[in-house]
Amino acid sequence: MFKKVSLFAALAAVCWATETLAVNFPYKAHGEQNIDTHQVGYGDVVLTAGGTMKIHYKFSNGKKVAGNNFYGVTYLHDASNNVFGYFVQWRGVDASLGGKAKEGDVDGIHKLTPEQLATFDHVSFRFGAKNCGLRVSDFHFIDKGISVGLEEAECGNVP
């Protein structure tokens, strides 16, 4: 009878342990976000059981005259949704110049430590742009014309 109870206890423990694992490997995630009018960021993550994380970002710029430097942030979350790490990748994409949207890709491979892998539950994404064009900083009438000062426009929330 001892063997039957031990076998039952072992099976119950195995079933319980597999039910409590939050992450199945390979872990895969996809995210998309509109960055601005006619600008979109896409992200894909694959995490192996060994801790290798492959991140692929794609940025689409449909603006006719405004090229941009895009960024993607991949946040690593624990089961309580706390962020315990992140990766940032950048990619410049030219303007579409009236044609179809220009696209740019960037790939990264990162290795999570055993501690990070044990803590890992899910990822989230954030996308944005750094160079959001120019804005007028000064405007003065002078003796023989107009003086206009330009500076880079703030995009906000740049990592």
N, C-alpha and C positions, 0 to 999 in steps of 0.2 A: 504494500500500500504506500510506503514511503516513496517509491519510485514514481508511482502514478501522481502523487501530490507534487513532487518535485518537477515532473514533466509539465504538469498543468501550470504551476507557478512560473516556470521558465517561459512557456508559451504566452502566458498572460503578460509577463514582463516585456517580452519582445513586441507583442501587439501594442502595449501601452507606449513603449519607446518610439515606435514608428509613427504613432498617432501624434506624439508631441513634437516631432521634428517639423519646424515651420518651413524649411527650405528644401526643395527637391533639386538635385543637381542633374544636369547643368541648369542653373537658374538663368532665365531669360526675361528681359524686360524691354519694352518699347515706349517711347514718349514723343509727343509732338507739341509744339507751341507756336502760335503766331507771335512773331517778335514785333512787327510793325506792319503797316499796310504793305502788302505784297512781299513780305519777308517771313519765312518759316524756318524753324529749326526742328530736326528729327534726331532722335538718339536711340541706339540699340546697345544692350549690354548682354554679355554671356559670361557667367561665372562658373568655373569648374569646381569640383569637389576639392581639388588641390590648391585652390585659392587664386588661380589665374583669371583675371578679369579683362575681357576684351571689350573696348568701347568704340563704337562707330558713330560719328556724327555726320549729318548732312545738312547743309544750309542752302536755302533757295532764296535768291535775291531777284525779285521781279521789278524793283524800282528802275526807272528808265535812266536816271543820271546819277544816282547815289550809290557808289560802291561802299562797302562796309567791312569792318572786322567783327566777325561774329564769335560768340563764345557759347560753350555748352558746359554746364556743371552737372556732374553726377554725384548725388549725395548718397552716402551709405547710412542706413537706418538700422537700429536694433528693434526688437519686438515691441518696445514701448514708443516707437516712432521718434526716438532721440537720434540726432545726427552724431555719428562718431568719426566721420571722415568724408572727404570729398576729393574729386578730381576735376580739373579745369582744362579745357582744350580750346584753342583759338584757330580761326581760319578766315582769311580775307577772301571776299568774293566781289568781283567787279559788277558794275551796273549792267542792266540788260540792254541798254542803248536802243530801246524800242522793239527789240526782238523778244524771243521767249526768255524766260527767267534763267539767269546764270546759276549754276550750282557748284558747290565745293564740298569736298569730303575730307575728314581727318579721322585717323585711327589711332588708338592708344592701347597698350597692353600694360597692365599693372598687376603686381603680386600682393595679395593680402597676406598679412601675418597670420599665424594660427590663432592668435587672440582675436584679430579682426574677423576672421572666418567664423569663429565660435560665436561672436556677437552678432554677426550679420543676419538680417531678416529680409530687407527689401531695399530698393533704390528709388530715388525720385530724380527728376530732371529740372533744370532751369536753363532757359536760352535767352540770349540778348545780343546786343550790338554795342561796340565801343564808339566808333566814329559815326555820329548821327548827323553829319552834315555841318553846315556853317550857320551862324546866326549873326545878325548885325549887333556889334558891340558899341559903336560910335557912329554918329551921323552929325556932321557939322557943315554949315555953309561957310566957305572961305572966300577970299577976294576973287579968285578966278575959277570957282567951281564948287564942288562938293567933296568933302572928305568922308569916306565911309570906312569904318573899321570892322573887320570880320574876325570871329573866333569860332573854335570848334563848339558845337552844341553838345550839351550834356545829355547822355542817354539815360542815366539813372540806373541804379542797381547793378553796376558793373562790379564783378568780383575783385 
